[in-house]
């Protein structure tokens, strides 16, 4: 649902209240211009640790640092007026203990002005989620394919098939009971995502899950087609900006080499002659 005009900033309770209502629209953002672009149309903007792969060329999210998340979080914050801003906690910043998680989550919130943090993990993270929410830090959970655990999974594989379904469902029940206000369900079977959405009292946000989820999220660069060779099954391309940009760069390079750019419209004329004194 597109939003026009000025709207009040959405809060965590606003998002939680959307359970079984109009689906939540969510996208990632890592920069101020993109945050401004998506803000009028999105309910949640996630500063994802996918920034490491999307903008920094890293092979995975595992080497993303807290400092990187703070840097990009500050940039996104400057571009938002309406959408709820959530920032990913990077790998190694919360797993050691609830106390470690609190210190780093509090730092993220204080430095970026985000409204909530997102962390990966189910039953093993329930006590941490409870610890954070009891101390004023709203938490979005992330289940199914959790990219920070790709070495455990053996790659970016669908999770929750056959006997794995019970584990993912139990994880969802545990994080909801611990106080998470929403759950991202990534790359799990459609029927399982539908079942979890029915079972938990908090919104589910799908990415490679089910249209029955209470919302959807995509990496903005993926859905805009900025990566020509990256086409996961769960991404719908709403544009092919990478092709458009490449064509523009090609024309620019040709015009420079042929001295057709800059033209008369792009230079400053009638400049007074420089004095020789």
HUCOR-V956461 format. One record per pair of residues at least 12 apart in sequence whose C-alpha atoms are under 10 Angstrom apart, sorted by the first residue. I is the first residue (numbers start at 1). GAP is how many residues later the second one is. If there is no record, write none. Layout:
i: {I,I}
gap: {GAP,GAP}
//
This chain:
i: {1,1,1,1,1,1,1,1,2,2,2,2,2,2,2,3,3,3,3,3,3,4,4,5,6,6,6,7,7,7,7,8,8,8,9,9,9,9,9,9,9,10,10,10,10,10,10,10,10,11,11,11,11,11,11,11,11,12,12,12,12,12,12,12,12,12,12,12,13,13,14,14,15,15,15,15,15,15,15,16,16,16,16,16,16,16,17,17,17,17,18,18,18,18,19,19,19,19,19,19,19,19,19,19,20,20,20,20,20,20,20,20,20,20,21,21,21,22,22,23,23,23,23,23,23,23,23,23,23,24,24,24,24,24,24,24,24,24,24,24,24,25,25,25,25,25,25,25,25,25,25,25,25,26,26,26,26,26,26,26,26,26,26,26,26,26,26,26,26,26,26,27,27,27,27,27,27,27,27,27,27,27,27,27,27,27,27,28,28,28,28,28,28,28,28,28,28,28,28,28,28,28,28,28,28,28,29,29,29,29,29,29,29,29,29,29,29,29,29,29,29,29,30,30,30,30,30,30,30,30,30,30,30,30,30,30,30,30,30,30,31,31,31,31,31,31,31,31,31,31,31,31,32,32,32,32,32,32,32,32,32,33,33,33,33,33,34,34,34,34,34,34,35,35,35,35,35,35,35,35,35,35,36,36,36,36,36,36,36,37,37,38,38,38,38,38,39,39,39,39,39,39,39,39,40,40,40,40,41,41,42,42,42,42,43,43,43,43,43,44,44,44,44,44,44,44,44,45,45,45,45,45,45,45,45,45,45,45,45,46,46,46,46,46,46,46,46,46,46,46,46,46,46,46,46,47,47,47,47,47,47,47,47,47,47,47,47,47,47,47,47,47,48,48,48,48,48,48,48,48,48,48,48,48,49,49,49,49,49,49,49,49,49,49,49,49,49,49,49,49,49,50,50,50,50,50,50,51,51,51,51,51,51,52,52,52,52,54,54,54,54,54,54,55,56,60,60,60,61,61,61,61,61,61,62,62,62,62,62,62,62,62,63,63,63,63,64,64,64,64,65,65,65,65,65,66,66,66,66,66,66,66,66,66,66,67,67,67,68,69,69,69,69,69,69,69,70,70,70,70,70,70,70,70,70,70,70,71,71,71,72,72,73,73,73,73,73,73,73,73,73,73,74,74,74,74,74,75,76,76,76,77,77,77,78,78,83,84,84,84,85,85,85,85,85,85,86,86,86,86,86,86,86,86,86,86,86,86,87,87,87,87,87,87,87,87,87,87,87,87,87,88,88,88,88,88,88,88,88,88,88,89,89,89,89,89,89,89,89,90,90,90,90,90,91,91,91,91,91,92,93,93,94,94,94,94,95,95,95,95,95,95,96,97,97,97,97,98,98,98,98,98,98,98,98,99,99,99,100,101,101,101,101,101,102,102,102,102,102,102,102,102,103,105,105,105,105,105,105,105,106,106,106,106,109,115,115,115,116,116,116,116,116,116,116,117,117,117,117,117,117,118,118,118,118,118,118,118,118,118,119,119,119,119,119,119,119,119,119,120,120,120,120,120,120,120,120,120,120,120,120,121,121,121,121,121,121,121,121,121,121,121,121,122,122,122,122,122,122,122,122,122,122,122,122,122,122,122,122,122,123,123,123,123,123,123,123,123,123,124,124,124,125,125,125,125,125,126,126,126,126,126,126,126,126,126,126,126,127,127,127,127,128,128,129,129,129,129,129,129,129,129,130,130,130,130,130,130,131,131,132,132,132,133,133,133,133,134,134,137,138,138,138,138,139,139,139,139,139,139,139,140,140,140,140,140,140,140,140,140,140,140,141,141,141,141,141,141,141,141,141,141,141,141,141,142,142,142,142,142,142,142,142,142,142,142,142,143,143,143,143,143,143,143,143,143,143,143,143,143,144,144,144,144,144,144,144,144,144,144,144,144,144,144,144,144,144,144,144,144,144,145,145,145,145,145,145,145,145,145,145,145,145,146,146,146,146,146,147,156,157,157,158,158,158,158,158,158,159,159,159,159,159,160,160,160,160,160,160,161,161,161,162,164,165,165,165,165,165,165,166,168,168,168,168,168,169,169,169,169,169,169,169,170,171,172,172,172,172,172,172,172,172,173,173,173,173,173,174,175,175,176,176,176,176,176,177,177,177,179,180,180,181,181,181,181,182,182,182,182,182,182,182,182,183,183,183,183,183,183,183,183,183,183,183,184,184,184,184,184,184,184,184,184,184,184,185,185,185,185,185,185,185,185,185,185,185,186,186,186,186,186,186,186,186,187,187,187,187,187,187,187,188,188,188,188,188,189,189,189,190,190,190,190,190,190,190,191,191,191,192,192,193,193,193,193,193,193,193,193,194,194,194,194,194,194,194,195,195,195,196,196,197,197,197,197,198,198,198,202,203,204,205,206,206,207,207,207,208,208,208,208,209,210,217,218,218,218,219,220,220,221,221,221,221,221,222,222,222,222,222,222,222,222,223,223,223,223,223,223,223,224,224,224,224,224,224,224,225,225,225,225,225,225,225,225,226,226,226,226,226,226,226,226,227,227,227,227,228,228,228,228}
gap: {21,22,23,24,39,40,41,42,23,36,37,38,39,40,41,36,37,38,39,40,79,36,37,35,34,75,76,33,74,75,76,73,74,75,34,71,72,73,74,75,76,33,34,71,72,73,74,75,105,32,33,71,72,73,74,104,105,32,72,73,74,103,104,126,127,128,169,170,125,168,29,70,28,29,69,166,167,187,188,164,165,166,185,186,187,188,164,184,185,186,184,185,196,197,163,178,181,182,183,184,185,194,195,196,177,178,181,182,183,184,192,193,194,195,182,193,194,192,193,20,180,181,182,188,189,190,191,192,193,18,19,20,179,180,181,182,189,190,191,192,193,16,17,18,19,20,58,180,189,190,191,192,193,12,13,15,16,17,18,19,20,57,58,179,180,189,190,191,192,193,194,12,14,15,16,17,18,19,20,21,189,190,191,192,193,194,196,14,16,17,18,19,20,21,22,23,48,57,58,59,189,190,191,192,193,194,16,17,18,19,21,22,43,44,46,47,48,50,56,190,191,192,15,16,17,18,19,20,21,24,25,39,41,42,43,44,45,46,47,190,16,20,24,40,41,42,43,44,45,46,47,48,40,41,42,43,44,45,46,47,48,42,43,45,46,47,41,42,45,46,186,187,12,40,41,42,43,44,45,46,48,50,40,41,42,43,44,45,46,42,43,41,42,44,45,182,37,40,41,42,43,44,45,46,40,41,42,43,41,42,40,41,42,175,39,40,41,42,172,38,39,40,41,42,171,172,173,31,32,35,37,38,39,40,41,42,69,172,175,27,30,37,38,39,40,41,42,68,70,71,72,171,172,173,174,22,23,25,26,27,28,29,30,38,39,40,41,42,67,70,71,172,13,21,24,25,38,39,40,41,42,69,70,171,12,13,14,15,16,17,19,20,23,38,39,40,41,42,69,98,99,12,14,38,40,97,169,13,17,18,21,37,168,12,13,16,17,165,166,167,168,172,173,166,12,87,88,90,29,30,86,87,88,89,28,29,30,85,86,87,88,89,27,28,29,85,25,26,27,28,24,25,26,27,28,22,23,24,25,26,27,38,39,41,42,23,41,44,22,18,19,20,21,39,42,43,17,18,19,37,38,39,40,41,42,43,44,37,40,41,15,40,12,13,14,15,35,36,38,39,40,41,34,37,38,39,40,37,36,37,38,35,36,37,34,35,32,30,31,32,27,28,29,30,31,32,22,23,26,27,28,29,30,31,32,52,53,54,18,21,22,25,26,27,28,29,30,31,32,52,53,17,20,28,29,30,31,32,51,52,54,12,15,16,19,28,29,30,31,14,28,29,30,58,28,29,56,57,58,56,12,26,25,26,31,34,24,25,26,29,30,33,32,28,30,31,34,27,28,29,30,31,32,33,34,29,32,33,28,18,27,28,30,31,26,27,29,30,31,33,34,35,29,12,13,14,27,32,33,34,26,29,30,31,28,22,23,24,17,20,21,22,23,24,65,15,20,21,22,23,24,20,21,22,23,24,62,64,65,66,20,21,22,23,24,27,29,64,65,20,21,22,23,24,25,26,27,28,29,63,64,20,21,22,23,24,25,27,28,47,50,51,54,19,20,21,22,24,45,46,47,48,49,50,51,52,53,54,56,61,44,45,47,48,49,50,51,52,55,47,50,51,16,46,49,50,53,15,45,46,47,48,49,50,51,52,53,54,47,48,51,52,47,50,12,45,46,47,48,49,50,51,45,46,47,48,49,50,47,48,46,47,48,45,46,47,48,44,45,43,41,42,43,44,36,39,40,41,42,43,44,35,36,39,40,41,42,43,44,63,64,65,30,31,34,35,38,39,40,41,42,43,44,63,64,29,30,33,38,40,41,42,43,44,62,63,64,16,17,25,26,28,29,32,40,41,42,43,44,45,13,14,15,16,20,21,23,24,25,27,28,40,41,42,43,44,45,49,63,64,65,12,13,14,15,23,39,40,41,42,43,62,63,13,38,39,40,41,39,31,30,31,28,29,30,31,50,51,26,27,28,29,30,27,28,29,30,32,33,27,28,31,27,24,23,24,26,27,28,31,26,17,20,24,25,28,23,24,26,27,28,30,31,26,25,12,13,24,25,27,28,30,32,23,26,27,28,29,26,25,27,23,24,25,26,27,23,24,25,23,22,23,20,21,22,23,18,19,20,21,22,23,32,33,13,14,17,19,20,21,22,23,30,31,32,19,20,21,22,23,25,29,30,31,32,33,12,19,20,21,22,23,24,25,28,31,32,19,20,21,22,23,24,31,48,19,20,21,22,23,46,47,18,19,20,21,22,19,20,21,16,18,19,20,21,22,23,18,19,21,17,18,12,13,15,16,17,18,19,20,12,15,16,17,18,19,20,15,17,18,16,17,13,15,16,17,14,15,16,12,12,12,12,12,28,12,27,28,24,25,26,27,25,24,18,16,17,18,16,17,18,16,18,19,20,21,13,14,15,16,17,18,19,20,12,13,14,15,16,17,18,12,13,14,15,16,17,18,12,13,14,15,16,17,18,19,13,14,15,16,17,18,19,20,13,14,15,16,12,13,14,15}
//
